Amino acid sequence: MAVKLPIYMDHHATTPVAPEVFEAMRPFFLEQFGNAASRSHAFGWAAEGAVETARAEVAQLIGCRPIEVVFTSGATESDNLALKGVAYAYRDKGTHLVTSAVEHPAVLDTCKHLEKEGFQVTYLPVDRHGMVDPDDVAKAVTPKTTLVSVMLASNEVGTIQPLAEIGRICKAKGVLLHSDAVQGVGKIPVKVDGLGVDLLSLTAHKLYGPKGVGALYVRMGSPRVRLVPQMDGGGHEKGRRSGTLNVPGIVGLGKACELSGRLMAPEAARLVALRERLRAGLFVRLDHLHLNGHPTQRLPGNLNLSFDFVDGEAGEALLLSLKEIAVSSGSACTSASMQASHVLRAMGIGDDLAHTSIRFGLGRSNTEEEVDYACGRIVEEVTRLRALGSFS
Ligand SMILES: *Cc1c(COP(=O)(O)O)cnc(C)c1O
């Protein structure tokens, strides 16, 4: 059977809304359109009930209490709320934060903002696989440190960080731990207590839910995390995030969490098999290619490769010649400019190899036939570009 083109292999950038998720959301646009804050009529009660069901579904997936889930507009907002919220709330204790060099811009740019306001930030290095050394976390924390923020899994190279170990260090040192867990939630088991995180960001559109809705987990037990809200207004979400709740979006996020939790184990196994099929197919048929990211501690659907002897100057020649396969080079957020990805640079990968890197993000829709088609086309294009280049 011929594969249908174009093929989507960029599931780290976003995912389609699952049909079940779309159906769950539909009534909350059309009939059940009430404001979840309206306490005096049935429309409001229905909306509020749906929001609380969704809150329980999110909580169930990450192993927390529903009251610890704060709905936001997505992970960028969740990261901002976590970092700024904690930095400001604990300013009297200290003004030092610790993060890693490979975080998403939603974390790194928030740290830059805090530095302009007088906070100090330590950016931890990573090894050649993109992994943070927990010992470096231990060394970086000072009595003035209030927050450590390390992502769960890389959106570029798929490396899964040793977060549970980092969590134990933070707990021992009495420092709060935040994790941008966007790429891991719904793909690999994520439980806040197992990881030892006090705050955790997630977003619906990376797990087959709608764009523009996410959540921040904020620990309420011990320790009870204090946060300075970043939006003034009606005091929604127990004062942690004002603004009328996006009821259909929240319903979609809840359903997406419930569905991902149910499908996780078989889907992860299927994606690992597809990814290994793609990796093996390329490594057998091409020489001089490199795997970026950790060989085993990586997200099921992630494959990131760099190709030697492909003219990097032509920029994204390789990507452009693969128009019918939606993949990306480095992070989608930086591929508009010709800057090598900060993640690959932090891993010590040179500019030439960084410029020829391709990130495959396999997901629910992908099939063996698509993987085989992509493999064949990449072999064809890499071979063609190498023959054209001055290296041949
Ligand atoms: C996509 C992504 C974000 C941003 O999420 P939005 O909901 O689009 O704001 C943050 N962190 C990581 C790791 C991501 O992959």
The ligand as a MOL file (V3000), in Angstrom:
LIG
                    3D

  0  0  0     0  0            999 V3000
M  V30 BEGIN CTAB
M  V30 COUNTS 15 15 0 0 0
M  V30 BEGIN ATOM
M  V30 1 C 6.6050 22.4300 23.6590 0
M  V30 2 C 7.4060 22.6030 24.8940 0
M  V30 3 C 7.1850 23.6820 25.7640 0
M  V30 4 C 6.1960 24.7810 25.4650 0
M  V30 5 O 4.8900 24.3580 25.6150 0
M  V30 6 P 3.6630 25.2940 25.1220 0
M  V30 7 O 2.4690 24.6410 25.6760 0
M  V30 8 O 3.7280 25.2410 23.6330 0
M  V30 9 O 3.8950 26.6520 25.6620 0
M  V30 10 C 7.9320 23.7570 26.9080 0
M  V30 11 N 8.8570 22.8320 27.2000 0
M  V30 12 C 9.1110 21.7830 26.4000 0
M  V30 13 C 10.1470 20.7840 26.7720 0
M  V30 14 C 8.4010 21.6320 25.2130 0
M  V30 15 O 8.6640 20.6140 24.4170 0
M  V30 END ATOM
M  V30 BEGIN BOND
M  V30 1 1 1 2
M  V30 2 1 2 3
M  V30 3 2 2 14
M  V30 4 1 3 4
M  V30 5 2 3 10
M  V30 6 1 4 5
M  V30 7 1 5 6
M  V30 8 2 6 7
M  V30 9 1 6 8
M  V30 10 1 6 9
M  V30 11 1 10 11
M  V30 12 2 11 12
M  V30 13 1 12 13
M  V30 14 1 12 14
M  V30 15 1 14 15
M  V30 END BOND
M  V30 END CTAB
M  END
